[in-house]
């Protein structure tokens, strides 16, 4: 079981992801609606894993991964992307993300990404 911070600007996506993660036996310790909030919550909560949307207001997911990795080199981040964002996913992996999942979320794909990450 991992302690996870879920980051997405869409409340519906956070809820959907939280539901899947909980069913897989993990604990969602916090939610963030943009990269800036995710960075603050990461500092406070020290989660074992972060799911990070790419496209968000204020600070996008790629910027947030870079900032989190600067402060916590061992941070584990899984990117969440929409179809057609492959180029951005490559940038996110270069920034330090360990894997990515594509929306709409698949229970099995999330489980696979978590097993790889933890």
NORHUTA-V434236 format. One record per pair of residues at least 12 apart in sequence whose C-alpha atoms are under 6 Angstrom apart, sorted by the first residue. I is the first residue (numbers start at 1). J is the second residue. D is the distance in Angstrom with one decimal. If there is no record, write none. Layout:
<<I	J	D> <I	J	D>>
This chain:
<<1	25	5.9> <1	26	4.7> <2	26	5.1> <3	27	4.9> <3	28	5.9> <3	29	5.9> <3	47	5.2> <3	48	5.3> <4	28	4.7> <4	29	5.7> <4	47	5.4> <4	49	4.9> <4	50	5.6> <5	28	5.9> <5	29	5.8> <5	30	4.9> <5	31	5.7> <5	50	4.7> <6	31	4.8> <6	50	5.9> <6	51	5.0> <7	31	5.7> <7	32	4.6> <7	33	5.8> <7	51	5.8> <7	52	4.9> <7	53	6.0> <8	33	5.1> <8	53	5.0> <9	33	4.2> <9	34	5.7> <9	56	5.7> <34	56	5.6> <35	59	4.7> <35	60	5.5> <35	61	5.6> <35	64	4.9> <36	59	5.5> <49	76	5.0> <49	77	5.8> <50	77	4.7> <51	77	5.8> <51	78	4.8> <51	79	5.7> <52	79	4.7> <52	80	5.6> <53	79	5.8> <53	80	4.6> <54	81	5.9> <62	92	5.2> <66	95	5.4> <77	97	4.9> <77	98	5.9> <78	97	5.7> <78	98	5.8> <78	99	4.9> <78	100	5.1> <79	100	4.4> <80	100	5.6> <80	101	5.0> <80	102	5.7> <81	102	4.9> <82	102	5.6> <82	103	5.1>>
